[in-house]
Amino acid sequence: MSKKIGLYIGGRRFDVDVEDDFAKFLEHQMSKDFNIEGNNDLKLLLQAYVRKNHELYIQEQKIEEITKKIDTL
């Protein structure tokens, strides 16, 4: 089953369909990055994109560290 999540960016509404189990997680994350109740400008969208990619970068670095530690065992 899927759920529709919407966000206003630059005065336009954008909707995405996501699976129910992912929807709660996504809604929570989006509420941290965006104004869920109102409009968001493009600068805010770019900042959120960069922030999430930085989080992904840090996560991958940690995974590599753990993988190297496991390989040395």
N, C-alpha and C positions, 0 to 999 in steps of 0.2 A: 504494500500500500504506500502511496506517496502523499506528501503534504506540500502545499504551495507556500513559499515564503517570499514576501515582497519587501522592497526597499526603494525609497525615492532618492534618485541621484540626478542632480541638475534639473529638478522639477519634473522628471519623468519617473514613472513607476516601473520597476523591473521585478518580475516574478521568476522564481526558479522552483522546479519540482524536485524534491528530494525524498528519499526513503524515510519512513517514520522514525526508525532508530537513529538516523543521522540528524533528523530535523531538530530535536531538542538541543543537541550539541551545537549545531550551526546557529540556532536562534540565540543561544547563550553567548557564543563567540561574537556574533554580529552585534549584540547589545553592548559589548565592550568597545567595539570599533566604530559604531555608527549611531546616529540619532534614529532610533527605530520609529519614533512617532512623527518625525518631520523630514524635511529635505536635507540632503547631504551634498556638498559640492565635490567637484572632481578632485580637488586637492586632498580632501579627506579620504577619498577612495584610494588615491595613490599612496598616501601615508599608511593606510591599513594594509595595502598590498606589500609595501616594503617591510612593514613590521612583521607580517606573517612569513615572508620569505626569510627574514632574519631569524625568526623562531625556528624555521625549518633548517636553516644553516647550522644553528647551534645544536639542534637535535641530531643532525647527521654527524657533526663533529663528535658528539658523545657516543653515538653508535660506533664510529670508527675506533674511538678509544677503547670501548668495551670489546670490540672484535679483536683488536691487537692484544689486549690482556688475555683473552681466551686463547688466542693462537700461541701465546708464549707458555701456556700451561702444559 
